């Protein structure tokens, strides 16, 4: 392999080794080699390649360090969508050599289905936001278990709207005496676990607000109904560069909020939303839509609240929330695309109310 030539490199990455295929401009495979990840073997091999070589790697669970290493060695990484790349290769069999050569071929032809590589600082902040999301979901799960345990024994907490508020917690502690000894022990553990989760969540939030200044994108996203400080940060950092989405519909599909369509023979069927999506963004917009569903009567002048109420009567809460979430995702794309706050047409006589109520009080 000449050092001064132009080459296209495909890499089939695994946990302990990677298979590389080097293809020249004429489509000939000039080198096919398997490199172990032990020691400095991988770094030494990457350093031996011509500087600035394009290297295609499929998406995987652990691509961060690999992409960083490629950049450190002076090359240009391309992250390929694993599912789409497999279809485009058209191989019946699957081997390391076929995959690496197939990636190199797609890269050479300019048809590699690339995905966006977030900068290091964005990936780092994402970990804080994603960890907070996981802890928040865990907290909800623990609360549901506490409610379910009380329900098993026919115990109802009356007089308080929130079992986990100050008054609700005091009453819950008294009701623990009505439970069998081991069940009571489990409930006490659940409450202690909730306190620990809350401390961890608050710690993450403090660090987030130290790192994140009030960016313009976050300020604009907070004008969306149901979106507050937390969700605006999640949407902004998970979305990345708005220009990578050609339309609001593409962004909604990326969030997994667009139903599948099956149309044949004059019949059209709209199925469920697809699972191959950014589930964190889907969670964020569904959370915002749930806030809208809770306050849909007070926010009756908002179009999304009207949509929720209309669809809930026809199709139920679940489908109505997803439909609202889809509208909110489209709004987020337009807001960041145009750099303008959320706005919508309101009914006559309601305009002053819409302007009076601060958007910051509407979200999570």
N, C-alpha and C positions, 0 to 999 in steps of 0.2 A: 504494500500500500504506500503510495507516494504521499509525502508530507504536504506538498503544495497543491494537491488536487481538491476537487469538491466532492464530498461524500455525503450520503444520507444514511443515518444510522438508526436501526430499530433495536429496541431493547425489551426483551421479555423478562421482567423482574420477578424474582422469587424471594423467599425469606432469607435463604442462605447463599444464593448465587444469582447471577443474571446471565442471560444469553444474549450476545450482541451479534448483529448482522450488519456489515458495512457494504453499502451499494454505491457504485460510481454513477456518473452522469448518464451512462449508456444503459443502466439497469443491470449490470453484472455484479454479482455478489463476490467481492474481492476478499472478504474475510468473514468467518463465522466462528465465534469463540465463546467459551463459557468461562466466566470469571467469578471466583469465590468472593464473598463479602468479608472474609476473615482478614485481619490485619489491614495493610495498606494496598492490597492487591487491586481493589476497585479504583482507588484514587490514582494509582500508578498507571493503570490501563487508560483511564480517561485522560490523564495528562499526556499519554503517548499519541493521542489522536490529533489530527490537524486542528489548530486553534479555530474557535468559532463554528465548530461542526454542529449541525442540527441533529438532535437526538430525540427520538419519539419513544415515549414510555406510556403504558396504559395506566389508567386510574386504578388505584388499589387502596387498601386500608392504611398503608404506610409509605406514602409517596413523598411526604414533606422532606425528609432528610436526603432522599435520593435526588430530588430536583435541586435542592440547595448544593449538593456536592457537584452536580453537573455545572451549575453556575460558577462555583468556586474554581473549577478547572478550566473556565473560559469558554464553555460551550453554550449553545442555545437549546434549552429544553422545550419540548412540545408534549403536553399531557393529552393523551388520546382517550376519548370516551370508549371504555372497554366493550360495552354492548354493541354500539354502532360499528366500531372497528372490526369486530368479529364477523358481523354480517357483510361488511364491505369486502373483507378478505375472501369470503366465499369458500373457505376450506371445509371439506367434509371431516378430515382428520384434524387432530390437535396435537402438535408437538412444540417444544420450545423453539426449534429451528423454523418451523412454519410461521409461528407467531412473530418472531423477530424479523424474519424476511418480509412478512406481510406488512408490518409496520413501516419498515424501510421503503417498501414499494409505494405505500400510500403517501408517505412523506415526500418521496421523489415526484410523484404525480400531482401533488398539491391537493389531494382529496382526503387527507387525514382529518377525521372528525375531532378537532381540538376542543378542549375546554379551558376556561379561564384559570390562570394560576394566580391566586391572591398573593400580594406582597407579604414579606415575612411579618411586618408589624401588624397587618390586618389579621393574619392567621393567629398571631399571638393574642390579640384582643378577643378574637372569636372564641378562644378556649375559655375565657372568663364568662362570656355570655352563654356559651353552651353548657358550662358547668352549672351556672345559675338556673338555666332552664331545667336541667336534670334534677337538681335539688328541689326546685319548685314543684315539679311533677311528683317527686317522691313525697313531698310534704302533703300534697293533695291525696295521694294514695294512702298515707298513714291516717289522715283525717277520715277518709272513707272507711277504713278498717275500724276506727273507733266508733263511728256511727253504726256500722254493721254489728259490732259486738254488743252494743247497748240494745239494738233492735232484736237480736237473738233472744234476749231475756225479757223483751217487752217493756224495756225501760225507755221512757220518753222524757226529754228535757224540755220543760215548759217554762214560759215566762221570759225566755231570752231568744234573740234571733240568731246569735252566733255562739255555738257551743265552745268556741276557742277564744272568745273574748274574756275580759276580766270577770264579769258576772257569770258567764257561761262556764268558765273554768272552775270557779268556786262551787257551782252547783254540781258539776261533773264529779268533782272530788268527793262530794257527799254521796252521790249515787253509786260510787265504786263499792260502797259497803254492801250494796244489794247483790253484788256479783259473787259467784263461787271464788274460793281463795286463789286458785291458779289463774282463772280468767282475770281476776282483779290485778294480779301481779303483771299479767300481760298488758292490761290497759295502762297501768302505771308506767310500764316500760315505753309504751307508745307515746304517752305524754312527755316523758323525758326525751325521747327521740325527736319529737316535734320541737322542743326547746333547742336541742343541738342543731337541728336543721335550720331553724330560724337564725341562730347565731352565725352559722356558716353563710347563709344567704346575705345577711347584713354585712358580713365581712367582705364578700365578693362585691356587693354594691358600693361599699366605701371605696374599694380599690378601683372600681370602674369609673366612679365620678372623679377620682384623682387623675386617671389617665385621659378621660374623655372630657374635653372642654365642650361648651355648648356649640357644636358645629352647626353650620347653616343647614345642612341636610337634616339633622335631628330636629332643629327648630321647625323646619317646614313639615316634616313627617308628623310632629306632634299636633298639627292642626287637623289631622284625620280623626274622625270620631272613633273613640275606643283605643287610640294610640297615645301612650304616655311616654315617660322618659325611658323606661326599660325597653318597650317594644320598638321605639324609634331607633334606639341603638342597635337592636337585633336586626331590624330590617335594613338599616344603612350598611352595616358591616357584612351581613350575609349576601346582600344584593351586589355590593361592590360597585363597579363602574356601570352606570345606567346605560351607557352607549353600547354595551355588549348585547342588549336586548333590542331587536329591531322594532318591536311594538309592545303595547301594553298586554296584548293577548299572549305574546311569547313569554312575557314575564309571569303572567298568571299560570301558564302551562308549566313553567319552570318551578313554580311554587306548588304544583300538584293540585290546583283548584279548578281545573277545566275537565269536565267529564269526557270520557271516551265516546266516540261517535261510530256507530255501525250502520252503514247505509248501503242497501243493495236491493235491486228489484223494486224500486219505488217505496221501500219501507226504510224508515230511519229510527234507530234506537240509540238513546243516550244512556251510556252505562255509568259505572262508578268512576271516581277520580283515580288517576293512575298513581301507583305506589313509587315508581321510579321518578322521584322528584326531590327537591330540597325540603325535607320534612321539617326543618327548623323554621323556614319561612312560612310553611303551611301552618305550623303551630302558632306562629306569631299573629298571622292574619285571622286565624280562627279564634284566638284569644280576644283580639280586638272586636271581632264580630259578636262574640259572646257578651262583651260589654254593651254593645249596641242592643242586643236582645234583652238584656236586663233593664235597660233604660229606654226601651222603644216607646213607651207611653209618654215619658217626659220629653223625649226627643222626636215627637211625632212630626215636627216640621222638617226633619231630615229625610232625604230620599231613601237612604239605606234603612232607616227605621220603618218607613212605609213598605219597602220591599220585604223586609223581614216579616212584618205583620201579615202581609198578603200571602206570602209563600207558606208561612207557618200554618195558616188555615187550610191550605190545599195539600201540602206535602209534609208537614210536620216540622219540628224544631231543627232536627239535624240537617236536612237539606236546605232549609232556609238560612241557617248559619253559614253553610258552605257558600251559598249564593252571595250572601253579604260579604263574606271574606274575599270572594273573587272580585267583587266591585271595589273593595278597599285596596286590593293588590293593584288593580288597574289605576286607581287614584294615586297610589304611591309612585307608580312609574311616571305618570304625567307630572306629578308635583316635582320630582327630581329632574325630569327632562326639561321642564320649563322654568324651574327655579321659582315657582309661585306657590303660595299656601293653598290649602284645600278650600274649595268653594263649590256651591251648588245652588240651583234655583230653589227658592223657598216660596211657600204659599203666601198670598197677599195677607198682610196683617201680622205675619210672623217674622218679618225681616229684623225688626228691632230686637226681638227676643234672641234670634240667632246670633246677632252681633253682641248682645249683652253677656251671654253665657261664655265664660272663658273656655277655650278648647283644652287647656292644660288640665282642667278638672274632669275631662271626659274619658281619660284613658288610663292604661296600666303600663 
